[in-house]
């Protein structure tokens, strides 16, 4: 059993409130998101993200990792499998999810970064998550999301990023043109992916550098 943590049975009212975090408007209002599944919850906890709540079935609470995860949460809710399925974005829940603070930062915080990826109009959540996961693997330190880019903290992006979103700084840009000018003023080399550009095998990224990736349909 979990010690030193507020453990409660999940109420129907709270279930509905947590489920609402599946909507971007609610995530933006509360600066929180839903993290689903053992691997994703583990990545969020390991990164030091602020875990507000964990919702788990009795079976998930018996897993060897659960006690460690629960020590990082303010509240642990015990829920029936059917309630997890009602909250979950996937067809069958893994029996655990967490409510975690989102980590948007200002573009000015990128001044000490060496490599940054900028997304321009990338709308598919799976693609955004894959880019984030790949960028994190290659040591990119931040991703800047322009208008229309799929929400970094949406369920599908978090799933496809496989925890990578917690390894990067995330910036939500209202104007990519203005923010790219700010990034250039920090002495970044700004590069863009282009079909007519230099083959990636022959390209060496300058440091510090900013790579702009455009949309699937209009890139």
N, C-alpha and C positions, 0 to 999 in steps of 0.2 A: 504494500500500500504506500501511496505517496505521503511523505512527511513534510511538514512546514509549508504546505500549499493549501489554498482554499479549494477544497474538493466538493463539488455539488452535483446533484442530478440536473440534467439539462431540462429547462422549462420550455414549453411550446412557444412562449413569447420570445425567449432568447434565441430559440432555434430560428424563428422567422427573421429576427434582427441580424443574425449571423449570415443567414442565407442571402439577405439583401446586399451583402458585400460582393456578390456576383455581378452587381451592376456598377458600372464605372462611376456614375453620378454619386453613389453612396460611398465608394472608395475614396473619391476626391473630397467629399464632405468630411469624412472621418479620418482621412490619411491612414487608412488601414486596408489590408487585403487578406484574402483567404489562401492559405498554403495547405495543399492536400497531399497526403501520402507519406509514408515513412521516410523515403529518401529526401523529399522536399522539406519536410519538417526538420530532419536532421541537419540539412544544409543551412537552413535559416538559424537554427540554434547555434551551430558551429561558427557562423559568421558573426555572432554577437548581435543579431537583429533583435529588436524589442518585441518579445512575444507576449501579447496581452492575455490570450486564452488558448487553451488546448481542449479540443473536444475529442473524446475517444470512447470506444466500446470497451467493455470489460476485457475482451480478448486482447485488444491492443495494449491495454494497461498492464497486461502480463508480460509484454515483450521486454527483453533485457535492456533496451535503450530507454524505455519510457521514464524510468525514475530520473535519469539525467535530464531528459527534455523537460519534465515537469518542474524541475527546480528553477527553470528559467521563465516560467509562466506565472502570471498574477493569479489566474484562476484555472482550474481544471474541471471540465464538465464531463460527467459520465453520461453516455447516450446509448440508446438502443440503435441497432444497425439500421433500422428503417428511418430513424431521424437523420443519421449520417447520410443515407442515400438521398434524402430530401434536400439536404444542404449541398451535397457534392455536385460538381460539374461533370463528373464522369458517370457512366452507367452503373458501375458497381464501386462503391467506396472501399478504400483500403482499411477503413475503420479508425482513421485518425486525421485530424486537420487542426490547423492553428490559425488564430487571428494575429496578424503581425503588422507592425507599423511599416508603411511605405517609406522609402529613403530618397525622395527627390531632393536634389541639391541645386544650387545656382551655378550658372556657367562660370562665374568667377572662381569657383572652388577647383577648377581644372588647371589652375596655373602651375601646379607642381606635378602634373601628369606628364608622362612621356609619350603615351599612345592613346588616342581617342578615336572612337568610331561614331560617325554621325549618320542617322537614318533619315532619309528624305522620302516620305510618302510610302513607306513599307507597311502595307495594311494587313497582311496575313499574320495572325498571331503565331502560327507555327514557324513561319519564316523569321519573325522577330526573335522568338525564343531560341531558334537555332543559331542565329547570328550572335546573340548574347552568349550562348554557351560556347561557341567557337572562339569568340573574341576573348572571353575569360581564359580559355585554355591557352591562347597565344600571349597572354600577359597584357592585354589591353586593360586600361584602368578605368575607363568611363565610356558610357554611351549617351549620346545626345539624341533625343527623339523629337523630330519636327512635327508640325501640325499634321494630323491625319494618320500618324503612325500608331499601330496597335499598342494598347496600354501595356507597359512593362509589367504591371502588377495584376493584369487580368489572368484568370485561371489557366487559359490555354497557353499564354506566353510563359507563365511560371512553370507549367508542366514541361514544355518543350525546352526551356532553358536548363532544366535539370539542376537547379540550384545556382546556376551561373549568375543570375541577377544579383545575388547577395555578395558576389565577389567584385562587383563594379559599382562605380558611382553612376547614378542615373539623373539625367537632366531633361526636363520637359521644356522644350523651346516654343515660345509663342511666335517667334520670327527667326527662321534659320539664317536669313541674310544678316540680320543684326548680330546674331550670336556667332556666326562664322567670322564676322568682322572683329568681334571681341576676342575670339580664339586666335585669329591672326595677330592681333595686337599683343598677345602673350608669346609671340615668336614661334608659333606652330607653323609647320609646313602643311598647307591644306591640299590634299590630293583627292581625286575622285575616280571611282571605277568607271571605265568606259570601254565599249567594245572595240574601239579603235586605239585604245591605249597600249602602253607597254605590257608585254606578257608578264603575268605575276611571277613566273619562275625567274625572270630577269630583273625584277624590281626589288630594290632594297629600300625599306622604309627609313626615311630620315628621322632624326630625333631632335625635338619633339615633333610628332606628326599627327595629323587629323585626316582620317580616310572617310570620305562621304560615299555612302551607298544609297542608290536611288530605288524607286518603286519597281515592283515586278512588272506592272503593265506599261509604265511610261519611262522606264529607265533607259 
